[in-house]
Amino acid sequence: MRVMVAEGFEGYSSLKLIERDKPVPGENEVLVRMAAAGVTPLDYTILSGHFPKAKAPLVLGNEGSGAVASAGDPAFPEGTPVMFFGPYGVLRDGTYSEWATVHRDHLRRVPEGVDLVAAAGLPVAYLTAQLALEKAGFAHGKSVLAPGIGGSVGNAVTQLARARGAAHAISTSSSSSKAREANELGFSEVIDLSQETLRDGVRRLTEGKGVDVIIDGIGGTVLSEALGTLALSGTAVTLGYSGGQKSTIDVTDLIWKRASLLSLSLMSYSPEAWQRAWDTMEPLFAAGKLVPMVKQTFPLQEAAEALRFLIEDRPFGRVLLNA
């Protein structure tokens, strides 16, 4: 089989296409014929040498989709379309491959109405979105801010909050072109940060009330400014740092509003918690209220270019690799 392996962690040039034997599933594992792999910022963090637990050589990719190719598991018969997420591409070989062995607890059937390739980009973004909203105490009628409408988590949170009855499901864009694209796709509450500040935009959209929930996957100055948009007793959950690992916080944004700042790591949740989150979201996918957005799909051998495109061009929508 073909795999894209990181022979070291020195950047894009470390990725090499090689041939390996097809893996053999172990206990409680199934063999999956990969359809596609999700390309994520975590892959770049590892490839850049900033994730100490990862060891080269390593096949990157911690989420993907495909069809079950092994028999004997009654829950996932041969041919079942599945998607999955887990320690793949981090602590063990991942999804930049034609075949993968996956622990059965990490598998989920692809939701009705979702394309098999597009499903590769669902697990990380939508599980993060659901669990973060739960952690923040989201409920019908609350207002939500999720910066970065073009990014996977920002987009997923905005869709999910809207589908679950948020009073406002607000996001942001750093450019007018992306803001227009978002509007054309039906996202009507996107703040164009090239035209107004985050605080001014939230104030305008909420008529000065602020937001009850912030789910921030960007960090840096965006998190700093977002905290100033919280309503009384609001909650912010920070879970990413694509815009910077360090933020300067005005503590009065929390103290005066009796607000809370929490953090979330998807890998800290159990597979059982992931499955409960899918149970909540699956009817929303089936009803067309949650729609995965894919910007571009690259062939496996172009994994380096796919990752460069994600990190440097910051596209609107997911970047995937065809197996």
HELIX and SHEET records of a PDB file:
HELIX    1   1 TYR A   12  SER A   14  5                                   3    
HELIX    2   2 PRO A   41  LEU A   47  1                                   7    
HELIX    3   3 ARG A  104  HIS A  106  5                                   3    
HELIX    4   4 ALA A  118  GLY A  121  5                                   4    
HELIX    5   5 PRO A  123  LYS A  135  1                                  13    
HELIX    6   6 SER A  152  ALA A  163  1                                  12    
HELIX    7   7 SER A  176  GLU A  184  1                                   9    
HELIX    8   8 LEU A  198  LEU A  205  1                                   8    
HELIX    9   9 GLY A  220  ALA A  226  1                                   7    
HELIX   10  10 LEU A  227  THR A  229  5                                   3    
HELIX   11  11 THR A  252  ILE A  255  1                                   4    
HELIX   12  12 LEU A  266  SER A  268  5                                   3    
HELIX   13  13 PRO A  271  ALA A  286  1                                  16    
HELIX   14  14 LEU A  300  GLU A  302  5                                   3    
HELIX   15  15 ALA A  303  ARG A  308  1                                   6    
HELIX   16  16 PHE A  309  ASP A  313  3                                   5    
SHEET    1   A 3 LEU A  15  GLU A  19  0                                        
SHEET    2   A 3 ARG A   2  ALA A   6 -1                                        
SHEET    3   A 3 LEU A  58  VAL A  59 -1                                        
SHEET    1   B 5 TRP A  99  HIS A 103  0                                        
SHEET    2   B 5 GLU A  29  GLY A  38 -1                                        
SHEET    3   B 5 GLU A  63  VAL A  68 -1                                        
SHEET    4   B 5 PRO A  81  PHE A  85 -1                                        
SHEET    5   B 5 LEU A 107  ARG A 109 -1                                        
SHEET    1   C 4 TRP A  99  HIS A 103  0                                        
SHEET    2   C 4 GLU A  29  GLY A  38 -1                                        
SHEET    3   C 4 ARG A 318  ASN A 322 -1                                        
SHEET    4   C 4 VAL A 294  PRO A 299  1                                        
SHEET    1   D 6 VAL A 190  ASP A 192  0                                        
SHEET    2   D 6 HIS A 168  SER A 173  1                                        
SHEET    3   D 6 SER A 143  LEU A 145  1                                        
SHEET    4   D 6 VAL A 211  ASP A 216  1                                        
SHEET    5   D 6 LEU A 230  THR A 238  1                                        
SHEET    6   D 6 SER A 260  SER A 263  1                                        
END                                                                             
